[in-house]
Amino acid sequence: QYPGLAHAAALAAAPGGREFLMDLHLHGLASPRWRAPMPRMDHLPDAELAAVLNYMLTAFGNARSGDVQLFTPGDVAARRGPRLS
């Protein structure tokens, strides 16, 4: 029903991947590929959203925290902006 999270660290390491993950969580995603839409999480404070992203990067069989560049509240704050469609 939902996209798997096992490859989130590899996605974050790809060009544009960190931005994509932040945008996905800030703005959500509706796609015919998945049966349920990803809701927006823009109501979360920057520190909490960074914590969610970091958990996703270091859980579910992903990399350890030392193996990936973790998100900071400043990263999330800098990415906030107009809503995307």
C-alpha positions in Angstrom: 0.0 0.0 0.0 2.8 2.4 0.8 6.3 2.8 -0.7 9.0 0.8 1.1 11.5 2.6 3.3 14.4 0.2 3.0 16.2 2.3 0.4 15.7 5.7 1.9 19.4 6.2 2.7 20.4 5.4 -0.9 17.7 7.8 -2.1 19.0 10.5 0.2 22.6 10.0 -1.1 21.4 10.4 -4.8 21.6 13.8 -6.5 18.5 15.7 -5.4 17.4 12.9 -3.0 17.6 14.9 0.2 15.5 17.7 -1.4 13.0 15.1 -2.7 12.6 13.5 0.8 12.1 16.9 2.5 9.6 18.0 -0.2 7.8 14.6 0.1 7.3 15.1 3.8 6.5 18.8 3.7 4.1 18.7 0.8 2.8 15.1 0.6 2.3 13.0 -2.5 -0.8 11.6 -4.3 0.0 9.0 -7.0 -2.0 6.3 -8.8 0.9 4.0 -8.1 0.1 3.8 -4.3 -3.3 3.1 -2.9 -3.1 5.7 -0.2 -1.7 9.3 -0.5 1.2 10.5 1.6 -0.2 13.3 3.8 1.7 16.6 4.2 3.7 16.9 7.4 4.2 20.6 7.1 2.5 21.1 10.5 5.5 19.6 12.3 8.1 21.9 13.6 11.4 21.8 11.8 13.2 19.8 14.6 10.5 17.2 14.7 10.4 16.8 10.9 14.2 16.5 10.8 13.9 13.7 13.5 11.3 11.8 11.4 13.5 12.0 8.3 16.6 10.9 10.3 14.7 8.0 11.8 13.6 6.9 8.3 17.3 7.1 7.2 18.6 5.0 10.1 15.8 2.4 10.6 14.2 -0.2 8.3 17.6 -1.7 7.4 19.0 1.6 6.2 22.4 3.0 7.1 23.7 3.8 10.5 23.7 7.5 11.5 27.4 7.7 10.9 27.0 6.5 7.3 24.5 9.2 6.1 24.3 12.9 6.3 21.5 13.5 8.8 18.9 16.3 8.4 19.0 19.3 10.7 16.2 21.6 11.6 17.9 24.2 9.5 17.8 22.0 6.4 14.0 21.6 6.8 13.5 25.3 7.5 15.4 26.3 4.4 13.3 23.9 2.3 9.9 25.2 3.5 8.2 27.5 1.0 5.3 27.5 -1.4 3.1 24.4 -1.5 3.9 22.1 -4.4 1.2 20.3 -6.3 
